[in-house]
């Protein structure tokens, strides 16, 4: 039954029998047999497919089985890891997703210390925006997510704060000496789905600023370079512009009060967590972030 469930998961995620067979290294006829075995066992249709099997549709019962199969396989794999691991060693593979600000400026420093302590643990890291990471966590495609945006409510996600991040308004050099103002400025924004984009929208609303022009860019580096090249102003993490401000390549506009946000870890809800996941979160909480 375990192998049948793994096959079913592959078919649902890849939406193709041939690709699923290649992914899990079995023949295409075996894939069909596994699916038929599951449908016979549960006495229901899980997948609607054409004669050529090129187009498939997951039925309502198929969606239910997929979600539960992911959790079942997760429990089995994590249990195996617990049996294999000793009480001291932390091994295996940990899949981490980090949003851009965390992935570019926080994570490298943290992992430098973490890897020294747990050299036998393999890390697979993907850098994406907050929205994408939340989606992958809910689908059990990542073990841990590190995000700076607002977390959408979901019964599939558990979260906790691990650090604070200071947001600042970055402006071109000598911007205000040249009669620039925030009200009339072109505002440079990250893309939809970005945590920084969410906070910029809230900041503009709270300060009653309605930009006449905006520029949307897909990375912190692009936003920072746009400010340095006088294309506009932005709200951005201090971590991103700290060095450039110190070198006089842009300026930081001092707000009346600090504008902070949380750095948050997210993990799937309702599953058994591996030793690697629990260790990573423990170390994350204890990490001394003097630069934040």
N, C-alpha and C positions, 0 to 999 in steps of 0.2 A: 504493500500500500504506500510506503514511503516513496519509492521510486515513481509510482504512478502520480503521486501528488507533485513531485518535483517536475515531472514531465508536463503536467497540467499548468503549473505556474509558468513554465517556459513558454508554452503555447499562448497563454493569455497575454504575457508581457511582450512577446515578439509578434503575436497576431499572425503566425505563419507556421505550418507544420514542418516545412523543410528547414527553416531557420532554427526552430526549436530542437529538431533532431541534431543539427550541427552543434548547437550550443551545449547540449548535454551528452554529446558523443554516443548517440544511438541511431539506429536506422529509422527512416520515416515510417515504415510499416509498424515498427515497435511503438512509435508515438501514437499511431491510430489505435493499436491494441490497448495501450495504457488508458487512453481516453475512454474507449468502450468499456474497459473493466470498471472504471470509476462510475460511468453512467449506469452500468448494470448494478453495481454495489449500492448506489444511492437511488436507483430506480427513477432516474430523471434525465432530461437532456441538459447537458452542460454547455455544449457548443453547437451552433448551427453552422453548417458548412456546405459549400457548393460541391458538385461532383468532382471538380478539378482541385478542390480544397485550396483555392487561391484566396478566397474571401471567407472570413469566419466572423461570426457574431456570438459574443458571450451572452448566454441567457441570464435571467435573473438569479436562478439557482447557481449558475456558474460563477457569478460575481460573489455570491455568499461563500461558496466553497473556496474561491481564490483567496479571499480575505482570511478565512480560517486556516487554509493550508499554509499561508505565509507564516502565521503564528505557530502552527504545529512544527513546521520545519525549523523555525527559529529556536523553539524550545529544544528540539532534538540536537541541533548543532551546538547550542550553548551548553547543554548537558554534557555532550562529548568533551567540550573544552574544559569543563570543570573536572571531569574525570582524568583528563590528560595532564592538566596543569598541577604542579605541586603548590604548596601553600605559599612559596616564596616567588617562584618564577611567574612572570606575566608574558605570555606568548600569544601567537595567533595573528590575526589581521583585524585592524580597527579601521572602519571606513568613516572618515570625518568630512563634513561639509562646512565650509566657512564663508561668510559673506565677505565682500571685497575689503572693507576696512580692517576687519579682524584678520583675514587671510594674508593681507599684505603687510600689516604693521604690528599686530599683536602676536599672531601664531608663530612666526619664525623665532622670536625670542623665547617664547614659552617652550616650543619643541626642542630648542637647543639644550635646555635643562632636562626636559622630559626624556629625551632619547638617551642621555647619559645614564639615567636611572633604570631605564627599561630597554636595553639594547636589543632584546630578543623579540620585541613587539614590532610587527610590520605595520606601517601606516599608509593608508591610501587617502589622499586629500584632494578634494575638489573645491574650487573657488567659484561661487555663484551668488546671485542675489538672494535676499532673505526669502522671497516668495518661493523660489525654486527649492531651496533647502527645506522649508516647511513641508512642501509637497512630498519630497523624497523621504523625509522622516516618517510621515504618515503612511507611506507605502512600504516602509521597512527596507528602503534601498540604501539608507545610511544608518550607522550606529549612533553617531552624535552629530548634532548641528550646532554651530556657533554663529549667532546672528545679533545684529544691532537694531533691527527694526521692531515694530509692534507685531506681536505674535497673534495671528488669527485664532479665534477660539476653535478648538478641536478636541474631541474626546480621545483622539488618537495620539495626542502630543502632551508630554510632561515637560515643564520648563523650570529653570532656576537662574538667578542672577549670579554672575561670577566676577564682574568688574563694572566700573563706571567709566564713561567716556565723555569728555568735554567737547561740545560743539562750539565753533566760533564762526564769525562772519569774516571771510577772507576777501580782500579788495586789492586792486592793482596798486603798485607803488605810487605814492603822492596823489591818490585818488581824490581825497577830500580837499587837498590844496588846490586842485583844479576844478573846484566847485561841483564835485560829484555828490550825489545823495543816494541813499538806499531806496527812497521812494521812486526815483526816476531811473533807477539802474536796470540794466539787463541782468536778469538772474539766471545763473547757470545751474542746471539741475541734473541729477542722476536719472536713470531710466525708471519707468513704472515697475514696481516690484522691489525696488531698492529701499532698504531701511532709511538711508539718508534722504531719499526723496520724500518719504513719509514725514520726517521731521521738518524738512524745509517747508512743506505745505502747511504744517501746523504753525511754524514760526511766522510765516507770512500772514496767516490769518490772525494770529494773536497780536501782531503788530500793525494790523490794518494796512498791509502793503499789497497792492494789486499790480503786479509787474505788467508793463506794457509789452515787454518782449522777454522771451525765455529761450534758452538754448539747452537742449537735452543731450547729454553725453553718457557713454556707457561704462566709464571707469573713473576712479578717483584721480588717477594720473592725468587723464584728459581734462577733467574739471579744473585741476590745479594749474595745468599748463594754459588753459583758456584764461584763467584769472591773471596769470603772469603776463600774458600777451594782450591784456586790456580788453578782452571781449565781454567782461562783465564781473559780477560779484557772486558769491555763493555762501551757503552755510555748509560747513564741512567739519570733520573730526580734526581736532588739534594735532593728533598724531600724524595726519597727512601733510600738514603745512608747517609743522614746527620748524624743520630745518630750513625751509625756504624763507620763512619769516625772519629767522635768525640771520640769514645771509642777505637780507634786504631785497629779496626778489619779489616779495609781495608784502602786504601789511594786514594785520589783524585788527579789526574794529572792535573796540572794547564795549561790550554790552552792559546795561545797567546791573544785570545779575548773571551769574553763570547759567548756561543752558546745557544741562547734562542729559544723558540717556544711559540706559542699561546695556551692557553686553550680556547676552543671555545664552545659556546652553539649552538645547532641546533634545529630547530622546523619545522614542516611541513609548506610548502608554500601554500597560497591560501585557508586557512580555517579560521573559527572564533575561536579565542583563548579564553579559559575560564579565569575567573578572577584568578584562581589558577595559571595558566601558566604565565599570565602577572605579577602577584605578585612575583612569583618565580624568573623570569628573572630580574625584577627590583631590588630585594634584592641581587641577584647574582652580578649584576653590581656595587652595592653600597658597597658590602662586602669589608672590609679592610683586605687584605691578607698580613700582615706584614711578614709572613714567606716565601713568594714567591719572 
